[in-house]
Amino acid sequence: MSFPKTIDEMTAVGYRHEGTANCKACQAPIEWWHTPNGKKIPMDHGTATPHWSTCPNADDFRHPKVGRSTREALDE
């Protein structure tokens, strides 16, 4: 299944809007959604675009790959 392209598609396949906020990193307005699998995802306000794909500071929120230390991830 591909990622929904519109808000209507998101709701049709089970995404639920949870509220609005501002990104802690770039202060852009975002919307929090729950995926059909129960995970939270930040979306650009009013769109079906994941905020991590447009945020200039998205790397600040990425976690190291499993099995590697934070130091190893930072050294890359």
C-alpha atoms as one frame of an Amber mdcrd trajectory, in Angstrom:
protein
   0.000   0.000   0.000   1.379   3.428  -0.918   1.171   6.441   1.361  -2.103
   8.398   1.003  -1.823  11.511  -1.185  -4.714  13.516   0.291  -6.268  14.053
   3.702  -9.449  12.376   2.445  -7.417   9.290   1.471  -5.746   9.321   4.890
  -9.045   9.247   6.767 -10.497   6.648   4.388  -7.710   4.174   5.209  -7.822
   4.743   8.958  -5.573   7.700   9.821  -6.965   9.820  12.686  -6.270  13.518
  13.232  -5.163  14.136  16.825  -4.454  17.864  16.949  -2.234  20.717  15.881
   1.039  22.119  17.192   4.235  23.792  16.056   7.334  21.783  15.202   9.799
  21.966  18.091  12.702  22.333  15.667  11.534  24.741  12.943   8.327  26.162
  14.497   6.253  25.333  11.388   2.581  24.545  12.022   2.009  20.774  12.002
  -0.828  18.327  12.574  -0.444  15.133  14.561  -2.078  12.042  13.086  -2.320
   8.424  14.239  -1.597   5.844  11.555  -3.773   2.746  11.143  -0.967   0.914
  13.036  -1.340   3.252  16.025   1.870   5.250  15.519   1.975   9.041  15.609
   3.105  10.963  12.546   3.592  14.732  12.184   2.159  16.151   8.966   2.574
  19.558   7.363  -0.498  21.624   8.274  -3.397  21.086   5.865  -1.578  18.556
   3.698  -0.879  14.839   3.481   2.877  15.491   3.538   4.884  14.008   6.427
   6.626  16.916   8.162   9.904  15.002   8.440  10.168  15.243   4.634  10.076
  19.067   4.651  11.528  20.069   8.038  15.015  21.579   7.686  15.874  20.102
  11.097  14.441  16.596  10.613  17.789  14.957  11.436  17.431  16.267  15.002
  14.633  13.723  15.524  16.106  10.667  13.833  17.170   7.789  16.036  20.340
   5.714  15.515  19.866   2.356  13.796  19.323  -0.561  16.166  22.559  -2.195
  17.266  24.696   0.920  16.955  25.640   3.330  19.668  24.693   6.970  19.464
  28.396   7.782  19.120  28.719   5.502  16.059  25.729   7.188  14.454  27.109
  10.655  15.144  30.538   9.762  13.762  29.109   9.009  10.304
